[in-house]
Amino acid sequence: MYPNHFHMPYAYPYVTNPYQAPYARYPYSNYYRGYQTYHDVRQPVRGQATWTEGGTVTQCGIPWSANLYMTVAVGQNSPYKCGDTLKVKNLANGREVLVTVVDQVAGYGKNKVNLHRKAFETLGANVDLGVINVEITTGVELEEEKWGKYLLEVVQSSYPNYDVTDYSRVSKTKQNANRMKETYKYVLRSPQETITIEGTVVYNPNTDRIVSMDFKEV
């Protein structure tokens, strides 16, 4: 069983920039774009979701296996881009999941997404249905807050049997000229339970070097 609390002082000392690891697999230009672009897709959009087993090649260069198969394809004319984090909600039962955009599909509408089968099933949907009604929200705040995304990756790796369904930033505090502290809260769900993890990172804002990371169940 996973510990209720774990601490990693000076974790990943080789990381001078949070995009180096594990973000190196995501194109920087697609990952962190301007605020104006995000403004257009902040509001939840109702649409439909289908499912796929994925493939070996994607238009984004990000594998379907990324994010523990919590992945999705969007239309080529969609406002959602490669590497974006989307929150997809099953309107039939209220279940939610965070997915990463890894592919683009020709002919798909702006409010239609193609989830990996694992993500589709995580929403409590029967694959025999083929299509479900959903609400799609962009992970706007998370995309803008790179450390929230970084901590999300660590949480997902540490709790492989759970799906992260929501997040929020709790606080951001400047401790001194060389230390910034940010805390995020993540909601994780398994078939047996739902838990909340609080993750904190302390880093040097001048160099982006991590001083420490700390996680606990709350």
Buried (B, 14 or more C-beta within 10 A) or exposed (E): EBEEEEEBEEBBEEBEEBBEEBBEEBBEEBBBBEEEEBEEBEEEBEBBBBBBEBEEEBBBBBBBEBBBBBBBBBBEEBBBBBBBBBBBBBBEEEBBBBBBBBBBBEEBEBBBBBBBBBBBBBBBBEEEEEEBEBBBBBBBBBBBBBBBBBBBBBBBEBBEEBBBBBBEBEEEEEEEEEBBBBBBBBBBBEEEEEBEBBBBBBBBEEEBBBBBBBBBBE
